[in-house]
Structure formats: C-alpha cells, structure tokens
C-alpha cells in the first residue's frame, strides 16, 4: 500500500450559537477547517481534519494548515501510510514544528490503517473501554446569568460536565463561576477555563473567591511558571491545557506536580500517533485527561471519539462532540451525542464517509445558501435541476444587491486544492 495522492478541501463551519467567545474578548463565528484525503494505490482513501480556533488561540491558523500540507504532501507520496512511525519521522524531518499541520495527515493515515486491518481505530488505539464517553459542553463567555441559563439548557439535554469560559474581569468571572455552579447538582462537573486570560494576581483573586465551590481551575495564566504558582496556592483540582504541547512539557509538569489533569488536543501535539503516546503516559502516571482538539467537524469528532473511547475510563474526565456545535455536517457516520455521551464507530478506520463542500455541487449550493442567508431552504432531497432552480429563486429573494450576490458567489467556492 503506497500513498499516491493527497487532496485538501477547505470547509467553513458556522457556529450554531452564532458566536463563541473566550478570554480577552476573542471570538469566532465561522471556523476555517481543512479536510485532507490521502489516497493509496489500492484505491482506499483515508481522511483527516484540522480546524484551528481562529488565528489567535494557539500558534495555528487555517491557511497555514493548508500551506503546510502543501509543503509536506510531496514528501509522503510513495510511503506506506500504515507505517505511522516512518510517516511521522518524515514529516518531522521535512517541517520543523507546526504540529497542527501534521495532525490531519497523521489522522488520515490512521484511517487507512484501520481500513486495511478491517478494524475501528478504537480497537487499534487500545480497545473500547465502557459503553460510551462522557462529554463536556463548552459555554462561551457572556454575562453570568446568560451562561448559567445555557448550562441549565444543556444540562436538560443530558450533559453533566461543563467547561465555563472565563479569563475576563475578575469580579465578573467570579460571578460567572458562582452562577453556573448554582444550577448544577453535586457530582456534576464544572471547569472554569481562563484560556491563559488572567494575570497571576488576577488568578489568585479568583481562586480565593471561589474556594468554597466545587470547580476545576483550568489554564489560568499564559506561562507555565505563573500557572504553577497558582497551582501551589489553590485548593481546587487543576487542569493544564495550552502549555502542554508535547511529551517534554508533560514530563516537566508531572515532575513539578503542576496539575491533576490535562486537556489533550490531537492537533496541538501533532496527531493521533503522538496523542496516543501522551495519553498512555498520562494513564501510567495517573493523570486524568479531557480528550479533544482545538475544534473541528465530523471527522475530528470521530477521531476524538476513538481516542477517548480507548482511554481507560478512570483517567477519562470527558471528551467533546464538536460536530454538535456547528451547522454543517461534512461526513456520514460521525458520532452523535446521546444524553451527553457519544461512542466510537464500530466500522473500520474512523468509520466516516466525508462529503466536503464541492463534491456534490447541488448539496454544496444548498448548504452555502442556508449558511449565508440564515434562512431554511425548502428543497429537501429534490432532484439537482429543481434544487438549482429553487436555489436561484431563493438567492434572488434573499440577496437583494449585487455586493451581496458577489459575496455569496465567493463563499460558494470550495477552494479545493490537489497536490
């Protein structure tokens, strides 16, 4: 089995809630995701996805992912995708750093390995542990009452674990934590995630003010040293995220007893191969984990499900169903949330069949119109010709000026590139 082709597809993922806000007023409304298709000489295609949370969360951004894949792709042609150690060694030699660029390629190779073996990735990554995986719901930064209302709403949908976006003004963050904790029962989990948004003195004020509450404190400050100082003056369970970007960082933090848990993001560490290494070391060291990624759609959610479901349940805090946050579905067979939980597919590989924008022009047109106009299209599953006619009528109705139409035409393009 040899890699013969790598194709890259850009996909916009609009958020169902319209906007997601976190520390320092940063926000996104539409995520820039990259789907990668790796095809082999026996006709199989493996898929991967990388979706940075904008250009200002981690040192990663959407166009950078595609540029980096363009640099790495020619180096992988002719390799056996099942030789994951070799694939990762070639990528690391060809491109220093930029782990997020390598993540989708590594993920696609894992998908091919599973397809070739006839096994789901959950089996290859260690075996299914438990019937399903608990999910947490991330609550974007708003006024305390609005955030508490969202916690209550998602709790009614079956979630019992929540990640609360703080990292703003100290007094308001204290109010956010108290308001959200007040709508939860004992045993339900609340994580106050500052996403590096507090200075050390601010973090110290917050943790002292909520000392009486059952809450995890997550990544309060930008630097490891500041987080460690807060950890040593904090009674709460402590999670590190942004500063844990590989095995050396994990080993340093474990030596310093700097955390009780980490957020393990697939693309932050370079893909499933390296995420599995870190996951297994955490389990051996007794460190709990949230298993997730920076963001993504159906393909990323499938990869998260396989990694999380193969993680020993006693070290698994929660995982994330990112495909439930966005309005666009990019693959059939992706995991779906049921009462705050999800399960990895039992089909070979990732178990998904992607449909990137542009592969079905009629479906892509319908999807783009719905995204841009914000209005439902009464087209359903009609024949493509009629779909196009109705879509054009809908376009004329909804986009009443030339500039709006030009914007629509621009966003309709899938911006696919083939290496």
C-alpha positions in Angstrom: 0.0 0.0 0.0 1.5 3.3 -1.1 0.3 6.9 -1.0 -0.4 8.2 -4.5 -2.5 11.3 -4.0 -3.3 13.9 -1.3 -6.2 16.3 -1.7 -7.1 19.3 0.5 -10.5 20.7 1.0 -11.3 24.0 2.8 -14.7 24.0 4.7 -16.4 26.7 6.6 -18.1 25.6 9.9 -20.5 28.3 11.1 -21.4 28.0 14.8 -25.0 27.2 15.8 -24.9 29.7 18.6 -23.6 32.4 16.2 -20.5 33.3 18.2 -18.1 31.6 20.6 -16.2 34.0 22.9 -13.4 33.2 25.3 -10.6 35.1 27.2 -9.7 38.7 26.4 -12.8 39.1 24.2 -11.5 36.8 21.5 -14.3 35.2 19.4 -15.1 33.2 16.3 -18.3 32.9 14.3 -17.2 30.7 11.4 -14.4 28.2 11.8 -11.9 27.6 9.0 -11.5 23.8 8.7 -9.3 21.7 6.5 -10.2 18.2 5.4 -7.4 16.0 3.9 -7.9 13.0 1.7 -5.0 10.6 1.4 -5.5 8.0 -1.4 -3.4 4.9 -1.9 -2.6 2.7 -4.9 -5.2 0.1 -3.9 -8.0 2.6 -4.2 -8.5 3.4 -0.5 -8.9 6.9 0.9 -8.2 8.0 4.4 -9.4 11.2 5.9 -8.2 13.7 8.4 -9.2 17.1 9.6 -7.6 20.1 11.3 -9.5 23.1 12.5 -7.7 25.8 14.5 -9.8 28.0 16.8 -9.1 31.1 14.8 -5.6 32.5 14.3 -5.2 33.8 17.9 -5.8 30.8 20.2 -2.8 28.6 19.6 0.1 29.2 17.1 -2.0 27.8 14.3 -4.4 29.1 11.6 -6.4 27.7 8.7 -4.5 28.9 5.7 -1.3 27.9 7.5 -2.5 24.3 7.7 -3.1 24.2 4.0 0.2 25.8 3.2 2.0 23.4 5.4 0.2 20.4 4.0 1.3 21.6 0.5 4.9 21.5 1.8 4.6 18.1 3.4 2.4 16.3 0.9 5.1 15.6 -1.8 7.3 14.1 0.9 4.7 11.5 1.7 4.0 10.3 -1.8 5.2 6.7 -2.1 5.2 6.0 1.6 3.1 3.2 3.2 0.5 5.0 5.4 0.4 2.1 7.8 4.0 2.7 8.8 3.0 5.5 11.1 6.4 5.8 12.7 8.0 6.4 9.4 5.3 8.8 8.2 5.8 10.9 11.4 9.6 10.8 11.1 9.4 12.0 7.5 7.1 14.9 8.4 9.2 15.9 11.4 12.3 16.0 9.2 10.7 17.8 6.4 9.0 20.5 8.5 10.2 21.6 11.9 7.5 22.3 14.4 4.0 23.2 13.1 2.4 20.1 14.8 -1.1 21.1 13.7 -0.1 20.9 10.1 0.9 17.3 10.5 -2.2 16.3 12.5 -4.6 15.8 9.7 -2.1 13.8 7.6 -1.4 11.5 10.6 -5.1 11.1 11.2 -5.8 10.1 7.6 -3.0 7.5 7.8 -4.6 6.0 10.9 -7.9 5.9 9.0 -6.2 3.9 6.2 -4.5 1.6 8.7 -7.9 0.8 10.2 -9.5 0.3 6.8 -6.7 -2.1 5.8 -6.9 -4.0 9.0 -10.7 -4.1 8.9 -10.8 -2.7 12.5 -12.1 0.6 14.0 -9.4 2.9 15.4 -10.8 2.5 18.9 -9.5 -1.1 18.7 -6.1 -0.2 17.3 -5.7 2.6 19.9 -6.2 0.3 22.8 -9.7 -1.2 22.9 -13.1 0.1 23.8 -13.5 0.9 27.5 -17.1 1.3 28.6 -20.3 1.7 26.6 -19.8 5.4 25.8 -17.8 8.5 26.6 -19.0 11.4 28.8 -19.0 14.8 27.0 -18.4 18.2 28.4 -20.2 21.3 26.9 -18.1 24.5 26.5 -20.0 27.6 27.5 -18.8 30.7 25.7 -18.1 33.9 27.7 -21.2 36.0 28.3 -22.9 37.7 31.2 -23.1 35.4 34.3 -26.9 34.9 34.0 -26.8 34.1 30.3 -24.0 31.5 30.9 -25.9 29.9 33.8 -29.0 29.7 31.5 -27.0 27.9 28.9 -25.6 25.4 31.4 -29.2 24.7 32.6 -30.3 24.2 29.0 -27.5 21.8 28.0 -28.0 20.0 31.3 -31.6 19.3 30.2 -30.2 17.8 27.1 -28.1 15.3 29.1 -24.8 16.9 29.7 -23.4 16.7 33.2 -20.0 18.2 32.6 -19.3 21.8 31.6 -16.3 24.0 30.6 -17.0 27.6 31.5 -15.1 30.3 29.6 -13.7 32.8 32.0 -10.5 34.8 31.7 -12.2 38.2 31.8 -12.7 40.8 34.5 -12.1 39.3 37.9 -15.4 40.2 39.6 -17.4 39.1 36.6 -15.6 35.8 36.3 -16.3 35.1 40.0 -19.9 35.9 39.3 -19.9 33.6 36.2 -18.5 30.7 38.2 -20.9 31.1 41.1 -23.9 31.5 38.8 -23.1 28.4 36.8 -22.3 26.2 39.8 -25.6 27.2 41.3 -27.6 25.4 38.6 -25.7 22.2 38.9 -26.1 19.3 41.3 -23.4 17.7 43.5 -21.4 15.4 41.4 -21.9 17.4 38.2 -18.6 18.8 36.9 -17.7 22.4 36.3 -14.4 23.6 34.8 -13.5 27.3 34.9 -11.3 27.7 31.9 -9.4 31.0 31.6 -7.6 30.1 28.4 -4.5 32.0 29.7 -6.6 35.1 30.2 -5.7 36.0 33.8 -2.5 37.6 35.1 -1.1 35.8 38.1 -2.5 38.3 40.6 -6.0 38.1 39.0 -6.0 34.3 39.1 -5.1 34.4 42.7 -8.1 36.6 43.5 -10.5 34.3 41.6 -9.4 31.1 43.2 -9.6 32.6 46.7 -13.0 34.0 46.0 -14.4 30.6 44.8 -12.6 28.4 47.4 -15.9 27.2 48.8 -17.1 25.9 45.4 -16.7 22.5 43.7 -14.9 23.7 40.5 -11.8 22.8 38.5 -9.4 25.6 37.6 -8.1 25.4 34.0 -5.0 27.1 32.5 -5.4 30.4 34.4 -2.3 32.2 33.1 -0.2 32.4 29.9 3.1 31.0 31.3 3.8 27.6 32.8 5.5 29.3 35.8 2.6 31.5 36.6 0.2 28.5 36.4 2.5 26.6 38.7 2.4 29.5 41.2 -1.4 29.5 41.2 -1.5 25.7 41.5 0.6 25.8 44.6 -1.8 28.3 46.2 -5.0 26.7 45.1 -7.3 24.2 46.8 -9.1 23.2 43.5 -8.4 20.4 41.1 -6.1 21.9 38.4 -6.0 21.4 34.7 -3.3 22.5 32.3 -4.0 22.9 28.6 -2.2 25.4 26.3 1.2 24.8 27.9 1.1 21.0 27.5 2.1 20.7 23.8 4.2 17.5 23.9 5.9 14.9 26.0 8.7 17.2 27.3 6.1 19.7 28.7 4.1 16.8 30.2 7.1 15.3 31.9 8.2 18.7 33.3 4.7 19.4 34.7 4.4 15.9 36.2 7.8 16.3 37.9 6.6 19.6 39.4 3.1 18.2 40.4 1.8 21.1 38.4 -1.7 19.6 37.6 -4.2 17.0 38.3 -5.4 16.7 34.7 -4.6 17.9 31.2 -6.5 18.8 28.1 -5.1 16.5 25.3 -5.8 18.2 21.9 -5.0 16.0 18.9 -3.8 18.7 16.6 -1.8 20.6 19.3 0.5 17.6 19.7 0.8 16.6 16.0 -1.9 13.9 15.5 -3.2 10.7 16.8 0.2 9.0 17.0 1.6 11.5 19.4 -1.7 12.0 21.2 -1.7 8.2 21.9 1.8 8.4 23.3 0.9 11.2 25.7 -2.4 9.5 26.6 -0.7 6.3 27.5 1.9 8.1 29.6 -0.8 10.0 31.4 -2.6 6.8 32.3 0.7 5.3 33.6 1.4 8.4 35.7 -2.2 8.7 37.0 -3.0 11.9 35.2 -6.7 12.4 34.1 -7.5 13.9 30.7 -10.0 15.7 28.7 -9.6 14.2 25.2 -10.4 16.7 22.4 -9.0 19.0 19.8 -8.9 22.8 19.2 -12.1 22.4 17.1 -13.5 20.6 14.1 -16.4 18.9 12.5 -17.5 15.3 11.9 -14.0 13.9 11.0 -12.3 15.5 14.1 -15.2 14.4 16.3 -14.8 10.8 15.0 -11.1 10.9 15.8 -11.8 12.3 19.3 -14.4 9.5 19.9 -11.9 6.8 19.0 -9.1 8.2 21.2 -11.4 8.9 24.1 -13.3 5.6 24.0 -10.0 3.7 24.0 -8.7 5.6 27.1 -9.1 3.9 30.5 -12.3 5.2 31.9 -10.8 6.1 35.3 -8.4 8.6 33.6 -11.1 10.0 31.2 -12.6 13.2 32.5 -14.6 13.9 29.3 -14.4 14.4 25.6 -16.0 16.9 23.1 -18.6 16.5 20.3 -17.5 19.4 18.2 -19.8 18.4 15.4 -22.8 19.4 17.5 -21.6 23.0 17.8 -21.6 23.7 14.1 -24.3 24.0 11.4 -22.6 22.0 8.7 -22.2 18.2 8.5 -19.2 17.1 6.5 -19.3 13.3 6.9 -21.8 10.5 7.2 -21.3 8.0 10.0 -19.9 10.6 12.5 -20.6 10.1 16.2 -23.8 11.7 17.5 -24.5 12.8 21.0 -27.0 10.9 23.1 -27.8 12.2 26.6 -24.4 13.9 27.0 -22.4 10.9 25.7 -21.0 9.6 22.5 -19.5 6.3 21.3 -16.8 5.5 18.7 -17.9 3.9 15.5 -17.5 0.1 15.0 -16.8 0.5 11.3 -13.2 0.1 10.1 -10.9 3.1 10.4 -12.5 6.4 11.5 -15.9 5.0 10.3 -16.9 8.1 8.5 -17.6 8.9 4.8 -16.7 12.6 4.3 -18.6 14.9 1.8 -16.5 18.1 1.6 -18.1 21.1 0.1 -18.0 21.0 -3.6 -18.1 17.2 -4.0 -21.8 17.4 -4.6 -22.5 20.8 -6.2 -26.2 20.8 -5.5 -25.8 19.9 -1.9 -23.0 22.4 -1.6 -25.1 25.1 -3.1 -28.0 24.4 -0.7 -25.6 24.3 2.3 -23.9 27.6 1.3 -27.2 29.4 0.8 -28.5 28.3 4.2 -25.3 29.4 5.8 -25.1 32.8 4.2 -28.8 33.8 4.4 -29.5 32.2 7.7 -32.9 31.0 6.3 -34.0 27.4 5.7 -34.2 26.2 2.2 -37.4 24.1 1.4 -35.5 22.0 -1.0 -35.1 18.7 0.8 -34.0 15.9 -1.4 -35.3 17.1 -4.7 -33.6 16.4 -8.0 -30.5 18.6 -8.6 -32.0 20.5 -11.5 -35.0 21.6 -9.5 -32.8 22.2 -6.5 -30.7 24.6 -8.6 -33.8 26.4 -9.9 -35.3 26.9 -6.4 -31.9 27.8 -5.0 -31.6 30.6 -7.6 -35.0 31.9 -6.7 -34.0 31.8 -3.1 -30.8 33.7 -3.8 -32.6 36.5 -5.7 -35.1 36.8 -2.8 -32.5 36.8 0.0 -29.6 38.7 -1.6 -31.1 41.9 -2.7 -28.0 43.7 -4.0 -25.0 43.0 -6.2 -22.4 43.1 -3.5 -24.4 40.5 -1.5 -24.5 38.3 -4.6 -20.8 38.6 -5.2 -20.1 37.7 -1.5 -22.4 34.7 -2.0 -20.5 33.6 -5.1 -17.2 34.0 -3.4 -18.2 31.9 -0.4 -19.7 29.2 -2.6 -16.3 28.2 -3.9 -14.9 25.2 -2.0 -11.4 26.3 -2.5 -10.1 22.8 -3.0 -6.5 22.1 -4.0 -5.0 18.8 -5.1 -1.3 18.2 -4.5 
